[in-house]
């Protein structure tokens, strides 16, 4: 027979189990009868606890735990005999004199969650695959942008005879490209210099000039 001091936690046990679901087991212990501490269970399919059995993890993982705070230890783990990982939380129950007389344990079978995580991870690249994909993607992006910029430079200069361009005309071309962000692209200075038949030093000099730098 369950003592009244513990029986009051039975509705709470059902509330927790129904809220979390079928993979949540709630076990009520009478610690004044350690050898047969289990006095009530809900959804006992997680650990298979039966009324009349004793506790297993209460001392090492709850009572002696450094995480014990306000008579509660949350989110500790253990494995069942068949290897399933169980997430648990336990509250020590006291009588009106402040003596610990029982414990309310919540055990959640993480098997379905783990299976879902494994399935989700199988749908995305591994870290190595992802890194490789990012490297390839980055290289392709750089190549693509470079091709676009090269094409823009060619179109900006057009069919002008760069050898006959006056200095002012070259400056105007540099100003136009600078205002359009052409020189933000790595290698653009060299491309422009090669296309216009001037050195990269001269290109930088022209850029400084059109930006009003001395």
Residue pairs with C-beta under 8 A, 6 or more apart in sequence:
2 10
2 28
2 30
2 39
2 40
3 30
3 32
3 39
3 101
5 93
5 95
5 101
5 102
6 28
6 30
6 39
6 40
6 93
6 101
6 102
9 28
9 93
9 102
9 104
10 28
10 40
12 104
13 26
13 28
13 40
13 42
13 104
14 26
14 42
16 24
16 26
16 42
16 106
17 24
17 25
17 26
17 42
17 43
20 106
20 108
22 43
22 45
23 43
23 46
23 108
23 109
23 111
23 112
24 43
24 46
24 106
24 107
24 108
24 109
25 41
25 42
25 43
25 44
25 45
25 46
25 47
25 49
25 106
25 107
25 108
25 109
26 41
26 42
26 43
26 104
26 105
26 106
26 107
27 38
27 40
27 41
27 44
27 47
27 49
27 104
27 105
27 107
28 38
28 39
28 40
28 41
28 102
28 103
28 104
28 105
29 37
29 38
29 39
29 55
29 58
29 102
29 103
29 104
29 105
30 36
30 37
30 39
30 101
30 102
31 37
31 55
31 58
31 100
31 101
31 102
31 103
32 101
32 102
33 39
34 54
34 55
35 54
36 52
36 53
36 54
37 53
37 54
37 55
37 58
37 103
38 49
38 50
38 51
38 52
38 53
38 54
38 55
39 51
39 102
40 51
41 49
41 50
41 51
44 50
45 109
46 80
46 86
46 107
46 108
46 109
47 56
47 80
47 86
47 107
55 103
56 78
57 76
57 78
57 88
58 90
58 103
58 105
61 73
61 76
61 78
61 88
61 90
62 68
62 73
62 76
62 90
62 92
62 103
63 92
65 73
65 76
67 73
67 74
67 76
71 91
71 92
71 93
71 94
71 100
72 89
72 90
72 91
72 92
73 89
73 90
74 89
75 87
75 88
75 89
76 87
76 88
76 89
77 85
77 86
77 87
77 88
78 85
78 86
78 88
79 85
79 86
80 86
84 109
84 110
84 111
85 110
85 111
85 114
86 107
86 108
86 109
86 110
87 107
87 108
87 110
88 105
88 106
88 107
88 108
89 105
89 106
90 103
90 104
90 105
90 106
91 103
91 104
92 100
92 102
92 103
93 100
93 101
93 102
93 103
93 104
94 100
94 101
95 101
124 130
125 133
142 186
145 185
146 185
146 187
149 182
149 185
149 188
149 191
150 191
152 180
152 182
153 177
153 182
153 188
153 191
153 192
153 195
154 195
156 173
156 176
156 177
156 182
157 173
157 195
157 196
160 169
162 170
162 195
162 196
162 197
163 197
165 173
165 196
170 196
170 198
170 206
171 206
171 209
171 210
173 196
174 192
174 203
174 206
174 207
174 210
175 210
177 183
177 188
177 192
178 207
178 210
178 211
182 188
182 192
183 189
183 192
183 207
189 200
189 203
189 204
189 207
190 200
192 203
193 199
193 200
193 202
193 203
196 203
198 206
208 214
